[in-house]
Amino acid sequence: MKKIAIVTGGSKGIGLAIIEKFISQDYRVYNLDLIEGSQGEFVACDVSNFAQVTSVIANIAKHEQRIDCLVCNAGIHFSGSIENTTEQQFDHLFAINVKGAYAAIQAVLPSMKAQNGGAIVIIASDQAVIAKQNSFAYNLSKHALASLAKTTALDYAPFNIRANALCPGTIETPLYHHAIDKYCQQSGSDKNEVHAAEAALQPLGRLGQPHEVADYAFFLASEQAAFITGSLQMIDGGYTTA
């Protein structure tokens, strides 16, 4: 019998790599996203819509009779200081980055409690532990996800449910390229130079790749990580070491 995993935001980037990794390990994976991806069982879902997330996951649980793993990956990026962030921008970012994870976790818990086990992996960021300039709301949302992992781990350890936050640094994804493109458009900078500068900022001298994050996410969901819960796991090329 295949194990069942749910991944939010699995149609591209890190989410897609995570789905590919879990499928390679013989999981049946459901991808909750707005845009259909190339891997997994696609279910159209707006993670900022609490009722929709609840309904979609309830249907999966009813159909599969179990949920072994949830990976909360859906998220958006936003650059801006507190003065340059409108209430609408703040609410939109938190609805996706934080409320989406809250809704998905709450929805999988009944199944995981009933089967006395499960793994929750929250894709946070290096910004869950450090601050960066011009990143007020995004940084705040990632700190919130770190808290969500810790409190969930403590509350549901008696049910053998583990929750961890995986904190990637700069990973070369479509989201990364979109952010760089936007910066270059606004500043007039050369993208190749900006890309090289970002790589140089990493102690290992390069950007991370989605498959590396996916491998780590699978490890945290596996029995090899059976004694790991409530943790923030860095995968950032050494960036936060200093």
Summary of the structure (lengths in Angstrom):
residues: 242
radius of gyration: 17.4
end to end distance: 45.1
largest distance: 55.2
contacts: 831
relative contact order: 0.15
helix: 52%
strand: 18%
